Amino acid sequence: MAANLVKLQARTDYVDEVYRVLLDAISDGSLTPGTRITQEEIAEQLAVSRSPVLQALRLLKKDGLVIDAPGRGLLVAPLDPGWIGHLYEIRGALDSLAARLAAQKRWKIDQQIMTNGRKVAKGRDVTAMIEADVAFHFAIYAASGNPLIAETARSHWVHLRRVMGAVLQSSTQRKSIWDEHAAIASAIADGDEALAMELSERHVRMARENLIPRVEEVIAHQQ
């Protein structure tokens, strides 16, 4: 396992923390597809017992982010452009619906989300960039008033995070992402349901068009 993981603070229940550390490492590319990981290595690096590591790995396996390795241990699951395309089809529908419902309420986004998003986009912390993007979209899901949107989207975002991690390595995409976010937020605040839906659909479509070729490049480079 190539990634250097940071030791966790001492406490009794580490499952959520171990899961988050590994999810972030998979998302930002520290743990690349095909990387072999074992309970022992993770427990040693994080300075925790094997029990929470085992439970965290079970959660990641259930999410489809790790798979059984030949022999012993687990592998970070490979990226699948076809599967990613399916994810973005579902996300496009959910984001469009959420934007329409939020526009009905003329919802105004917390400017701190926008400020933080543009700030981290100028840096190098890919995990922070992903978290900022997730915060923007989940704010719209919450504003929609339909809790099933966020609940449904959450399982897909586990996978979308690692795809975003691949493309956010390139600084050329970061500013345009937040320009698109600003336009969506403006349409929602104006109560323009049609425009909010159109911009949300375009945002997801452009993300898909940019991400899938990048993922294919990553896969080709690893072969």
N, C-alpha and C positions, 0 to 999 in steps of 0.2 A: 504494500500500500504506500503510494508516493506522497500523499497529502500529509502535512504537518498540522495536527489538530491541537487546539488549545485546551489545557487542563481546565476542568470545571471546578467551581467553588464547592467546598465541602457541604454536603447536605444528605438527607436520607433517601430521597426519591429523585433519581436522575433521568428517568425514562424520557420525559418531554425534552429535557436539555440535550440528551444524547441524540434523540431523533432530530432536533433542530440543527445541531452541529453537523450531522451527517447530511441532512437535507440541504443545508447551505453549501456544504462542500461539493455535493453532487450538482447543485444549481450553478455555482460559480465556476465549475470546471476544475476545481482542485482535485476532485475524484472523477476522473474521466471515464467514459463508457468502457467497460471491459476490465476495469481495475479490480483485482482480487482483494477482498477484505475479510478479516477474521475477527471473531469476538476478542481474541487475545490481544491482537494489535491495537484495536480500538480502546479496549479497557486500559491497556498500558499507557497509551498516548493521552487519554482523558483523565487518567488517575482515578478510575472508578472500578467497581466490581463488574464481573461478567453478566450478572443478572439483568441490570437495566439495559446493557448493551444488547443482550439477546432479545429483550422485549422491543427495543427500538428497531432492531433489524427485522423483526417479524412485522412491525408496522410498515417499514419501508418495502418489504417484500409484498405485503398486501396491496400497497400502493402501486406496485409494479416497477419500483425504482431499482430494486436489486433482484437478482435471480440466483438460483443454485449454480455453483461452480462445479466443474468436473472434479471429482475426488472429494475435496473438502473446502468449506468456506462458501463465500458468495461473491458474485460479480456485480459491479454496477451495470445496470441494464443498458443495452445498446439503444441508440437513438434510431427511430423509425420515421422517415419523412412521411410515409403514408398515414401512419397513426397521428402524426402531428397535424396533418391536413384535416383529419376528422375532428380533432380537438378544436381547431380554429373554426370549423363549421358550427359546432355547438356554441363556442364562445361568441361568435358573431350574432347568433340568434338571441342569446341571453343578454349581451351588452345592448343590443338594439332595443329589446323590450324594456330593460332597466332605464335606458335613456328616455324612452317615451314616457314611462310612468313618472320619472323624476321631473320631466319637463311639464307634465300636467300640474305639478306642485310649484313650478318656477323655482326649483331648488337652487341654492347658491352654495358652491363648494367652499370649504374652509380654505382661505388663501394660504394658510400655513402648509397645506398639502402641496399646493402649486410651487410655493417658494422653496420648500425642501426638495421637491422633485427637480427643479431646475438647478439647484445648488449641487446635489449629488451627481447630476448628469455631467458636471464639469470635472468631477474627480475620477478616481480609479477604483472605488469600492463597488464592485459589481453587485454584491449582496445588498448594499444600501440602495442601489439603483432599482433592483428588483422589488425591494420592500416598498419603495416610493411609488412604483407603478401599481403594485398590488393595492396600496392604500387608496390611490385615486379611483381605481375601478370598484373596489369594495365600498367606497363612499357612495358611489352612484347606485350600487346594488341596494345599500341600506336606504338611500333616499327614495328608491322605487316604492317602498312600502310593502313589497312582496318578499317575505323572508325566504321563500323557496328558491329565489334567484341566487342569493348568496350561498345557500346550502348546496344547491346543485353545482354552482361554479367552483366551489372550494375543492372538490375532488379533481377537477380538471386543472386547476391552477397549480397543483402539486407538480404536474408534468410540464405545464407552461413555463414555470419558473426556470427549469433547466434549459429549455429552448431559448428563453430570453437571455440566460447567462451566456450562451454562445454568441448571440448577435451584439450584446452590449459591450463585448470586448472592443468593438469598433466605435470610435467616438463620432463617426459621421451620422449615426442613426439617433443619437441621444437628444439633440436639440429638436429635431423634427417630431419626435415622439411627444415632447411636452408642448410643442406648438399645436399639435393635433389635440392633445388633452385640453388645452386652453380653448380651442374652438368648440369642442364638445360641451365644455362647462358653460361657455357663453350662450350656446343655443338652448341648453337646459334652463339657464337662469332667465332667458327671454321667453320661455314657455313655447318655443318653436318645436313642437313634437316631431314634425316631418324632418326638419333639418338635423335635430339631435339624433334621430334614427339613422339618417343618411351618413352623417359624419362618423357615427359609431361603427356602422357597417364598413365604411371606407377605411377607418383606422385599423380594424381587424384584418380586412383584406390586404392592406399594405403591409401589415406586420407579417401576415402569412407569406406574402410574396417575397419579403426580404429575408425571413427566417429560414424557410425551407431550403433555398439554395445554400445558405450559410451552413446549415446542418449537414447537407450533402457534402460540402467541402470538408467539414470536420471529420465525417465518416471516411471519406476518401483518404484524408491525411493519416488516419489511424490504421488504415489497412496496409 
